[in-house]
Amino acid sequence: MTAEVRFRGGEHESGEDTRFRRWLADLKQAGSNILITGEVPDEVSARATRTLFGRDLRRFRVLALTDQSVTNVDARLPDDASSDDSSTWIIDQRRGERSVPATAGTLTSELGSLQLDDIQQLRNEIQTAISFYDENADGLDPAELRVGVDSLFPLLEEDREATQRALRTLGATVRGVQGMAHYHLRVSEDDEIVDELMPLFDARIELRKRPRRTPEQRWYAPEFDAKTPWMEL
């Protein structure tokens, strides 16, 4: 039976609450890959990405866009960041466009033009971006690197097995620099693809948007089969 846990246990904190908070802290220190599910509008996905990218004095963000339902790139960045920042690397496979640091131009020319729904190319470029920031920062501190992919759906439709192989490799790269990556997949939690993919991820966040209410999220910790209650995103 899935246990219920809370970010802040308060006066009645349980042992599972404490374990959950330690687990979250470990994810931030060791690096993590998070699957985001839920059949929600684009603006809710954007809000989740903006939150997970976070704000900090030194933060490096890699945003990869593959899904035609994505309508606003800038809405996925915190208000202290923009697509023109040298600390932001945007890969837009939908339109075959990039926005990368000026000093990374040679690297992207070697990668070639962007191709729609090409998971191998996307994996290679995200790894290139990670290496670029790691080298230029003279090593990344835990959670300084943030990666967002929106979404996995067209990639899985194009080649399911290749996408899973690429996610396994990419996940190891993210953990190697103690980064935090999240990957959107706008399906319900009981979709069979969720169970198939979860072994590749450290955690899952489920999103929902009910009429006239603020978007909500809940976290799932597969390591000890626990979920948080629904809470505002």
C-alpha positions as CSV (number, residue, x, y, z in Angstrom):
1,M,0.0,0.0,0.0
2,T,1.4,3.4,-1.0
3,A,2.2,5.5,2.1
4,E,1.3,9.2,2.3
5,V,4.1,11.6,3.2
6,R,4.5,15.3,3.5
7,F,7.2,17.9,2.7
8,R,6.8,19.4,6.2
9,G,5.5,17.0,8.8
10,G,5.0,19.6,11.5
11,E,4.0,18.6,15.0
12,H,2.8,15.2,13.9
13,E,5.7,14.3,11.7
14,S,6.0,10.6,11.0
15,G,9.0,8.5,10.3
16,E,8.0,8.3,6.7
17,D,7.8,12.1,6.5
18,T,11.4,12.3,7.8
19,R,12.5,9.6,5.4
20,F,10.9,11.4,2.5
21,R,12.6,14.7,3.3
22,R,16.0,13.0,3.5
23,W,15.3,11.3,0.2
24,L,14.5,14.6,-1.4
25,A,17.7,16.1,0.0
26,D,19.7,13.1,-1.4
27,L,18.2,13.6,-4.8
28,K,19.4,17.2,-4.8
29,Q,22.9,16.3,-3.7
30,A,23.4,13.2,-5.8
31,G,21.5,14.2,-9.0
32,S,18.1,13.1,-10.2
33,N,15.8,12.4,-13.1
34,I,12.1,13.1,-12.6
35,L,9.2,12.0,-14.8
36,I,6.3,14.5,-14.9
37,T,2.9,13.1,-15.8
38,G,-0.7,14.4,-15.9
39,E,-3.0,15.4,-18.7
40,V,-2.7,19.2,-18.2
41,P,-2.7,22.3,-20.4
42,D,0.6,23.7,-21.7
43,E,0.6,26.6,-19.2
44,V,0.6,24.1,-16.3
45,S,3.6,22.2,-17.7
46,A,5.4,25.6,-18.2
47,R,4.7,26.5,-14.6
48,A,6.2,23.2,-13.4
49,T,9.3,23.6,-15.5
50,R,9.7,27.2,-14.3
51,T,9.5,26.0,-10.7
52,L,12.0,23.1,-11.2
53,F,14.5,25.4,-13.0
54,G,14.4,27.6,-10.0
55,R,16.2,30.8,-9.2
56,D,19.8,31.1,-8.1
57,L,22.9,33.3,-8.5
58,R,24.6,30.4,-10.4
59,R,22.3,28.2,-12.3
60,F,22.7,26.6,-15.7
61,R,19.6,25.5,-17.6
62,V,19.1,23.3,-20.7
63,L,15.6,23.3,-22.2
64,A,14.7,20.9,-24.9
65,L,11.4,21.2,-26.8
66,T,9.9,18.5,-29.0
67,D,6.2,18.8,-28.5
68,Q,4.0,20.9,-30.9
69,S,1.6,21.7,-28.0
70,V,4.3,23.9,-26.4
71,T,3.2,27.5,-27.0
72,N,5.5,29.7,-24.9
73,V,9.3,29.1,-24.4
74,D,9.9,32.1,-22.1
75,A,7.1,31.0,-19.8
76,R,9.3,28.0,-18.9
77,L,12.1,30.2,-17.5
78,P,12.2,32.0,-14.2
79,D,11.7,35.7,-14.3
80,D,15.4,36.3,-13.6
81,A,16.4,34.3,-16.7
82,S,15.9,34.6,-20.5
83,S,16.7,32.6,-23.6
84,D,19.5,35.1,-24.4
85,D,21.4,34.3,-21.2
86,S,24.8,32.5,-21.5
87,S,23.5,30.2,-18.7
88,T,20.6,29.1,-20.8
89,W,20.8,26.6,-23.7
90,I,17.6,26.0,-25.7
91,I,17.1,23.2,-28.2
92,D,13.9,23.5,-30.2
93,Q,13.5,20.5,-32.4
94,R,10.0,21.6,-33.4
95,R,11.3,24.6,-35.3
96,G,14.9,23.5,-35.9
97,E,16.2,26.4,-33.8
98,R,18.7,26.8,-31.0
99,S,19.6,29.5,-28.5
100,V,23.0,28.8,-27.0
101,P,25.9,30.7,-25.5
102,A,28.0,32.6,-28.1
103,T,31.1,30.6,-27.1
104,A,29.3,27.3,-27.9
105,G,28.8,28.0,-31.6
106,T,31.6,25.7,-32.7
107,L,30.1,22.8,-30.7
108,T,26.6,23.2,-32.2
109,S,28.0,23.5,-35.8
110,E,29.5,20.0,-35.2
111,L,26.1,18.7,-34.1
112,G,24.5,19.8,-37.3
113,S,20.9,21.1,-38.0
114,L,18.1,20.0,-35.7
115,Q,15.9,17.2,-36.9
116,L,12.3,16.6,-35.7
117,D,11.8,13.8,-33.2
118,D,15.4,12.7,-33.3
119,I,16.1,11.3,-29.8
120,Q,19.7,10.4,-30.6
121,Q,20.5,13.9,-31.7
122,L,18.6,15.4,-28.7
123,R,20.5,13.2,-26.3
124,N,23.9,14.2,-27.9
125,E,23.1,17.9,-27.7
126,I,21.9,17.8,-24.1
127,Q,25.1,15.9,-23.2
128,T,27.1,18.5,-25.2
129,A,25.4,21.3,-23.3
130,I,26.1,19.6,-19.9
131,S,29.8,19.1,-20.8
132,F,30.0,22.8,-21.9
133,Y,28.7,24.1,-18.6
134,D,30.6,21.7,-16.5
135,E,33.9,22.7,-18.2
136,N,33.2,26.4,-18.2
137,A,32.1,26.4,-14.6
138,D,35.2,24.5,-13.6
139,G,32.9,21.8,-12.2
140,L,29.3,22.1,-11.2
141,D,27.9,22.0,-7.7
142,P,25.0,19.8,-6.8
143,A,21.7,21.0,-8.4
144,E,23.4,23.9,-10.3
145,L,22.6,22.2,-13.6
146,R,18.9,21.9,-14.5
147,V,17.5,20.1,-17.6
148,G,13.9,20.2,-18.9
149,V,12.5,18.1,-21.8
150,D,9.0,18.8,-23.0
151,S,7.9,16.3,-24.0
152,L,8.8,12.7,-24.3
153,F,5.5,11.9,-26.2
154,P,6.6,12.5,-29.8
155,L,10.0,10.8,-29.2
156,L,8.3,7.7,-27.8
157,E,5.9,7.6,-30.7
158,E,8.8,7.9,-33.2
159,D,11.0,5.2,-31.6
160,R,10.0,3.8,-28.1
161,E,13.1,1.6,-27.6
162,A,15.6,4.2,-28.8
163,T,14.0,6.8,-26.5
164,Q,14.3,4.5,-23.5
165,R,18.0,3.7,-24.3
166,A,18.7,7.5,-24.7
167,L,17.0,8.3,-21.4
168,R,19.1,5.7,-19.6
169,T,22.3,7.3,-21.0
170,L,21.1,10.8,-20.4
171,G,20.1,10.0,-16.9
172,A,23.6,8.8,-16.1
173,T,25.1,12.0,-17.5
174,V,22.8,14.2,-15.4
175,R,23.7,12.2,-12.3
176,G,27.4,12.4,-13.2
177,V,27.3,16.2,-12.7
178,Q,24.8,16.0,-9.8
179,G,22.3,17.8,-11.9
180,M,18.5,17.7,-11.8
181,A,16.5,16.8,-15.0
182,H,12.8,16.6,-15.5
183,Y,10.9,15.1,-18.5
184,H,7.2,15.9,-19.3
185,L,4.8,13.2,-20.5
186,R,1.2,14.4,-20.5
187,V,-0.5,11.1,-19.8
188,S,-2.5,9.9,-16.8
189,E,-0.6,8.1,-14.1
190,D,-2.3,4.8,-14.9
191,D,-1.1,4.8,-18.5
192,E,0.9,1.6,-19.2
193,I,3.9,3.7,-20.5
194,V,4.4,5.2,-17.0
195,D,5.1,1.9,-15.4
196,E,7.3,1.0,-18.3
197,L,9.4,4.1,-18.0
198,M,9.6,4.5,-14.2
199,P,12.7,2.3,-13.7
200,L,14.6,5.0,-15.6
201,F,13.6,7.7,-13.2
202,D,14.3,8.6,-9.5
203,A,10.9,10.2,-8.9
204,R,7.6,11.2,-10.5
205,I,5.6,14.4,-10.2
206,E,1.9,14.2,-11.1
207,L,0.2,17.4,-12.2
208,R,-3.5,18.3,-12.4
209,K,-5.6,21.3,-13.2
210,R,-9.2,21.4,-12.0
211,P,-11.7,24.1,-13.1
212,R,-11.3,27.5,-11.3
213,R,-8.5,26.1,-9.1
214,T,-4.7,26.7,-9.0
215,P,-2.7,23.9,-10.6
216,E,-1.6,21.1,-8.2
217,Q,1.1,18.6,-7.9
218,R,2.0,15.5,-5.9
219,W,5.3,13.7,-5.7
220,Y,5.8,10.0,-5.9
221,A,8.9,8.3,-4.3
222,P,9.2,4.9,-5.9
223,E,12.2,4.0,-3.7
224,F,9.8,3.4,-0.8
225,D,6.4,3.6,-2.5
226,A,5.2,6.9,-1.0
227,K,3.1,9.8,-2.3
228,T,2.5,13.3,-1.0
229,P,-1.0,14.8,-0.9
230,W,-2.1,17.1,-3.7
231,M,-0.7,20.6,-3.1
232,E,-0.5,23.9,-5.0
233,L,2.2,23.9,-7.8
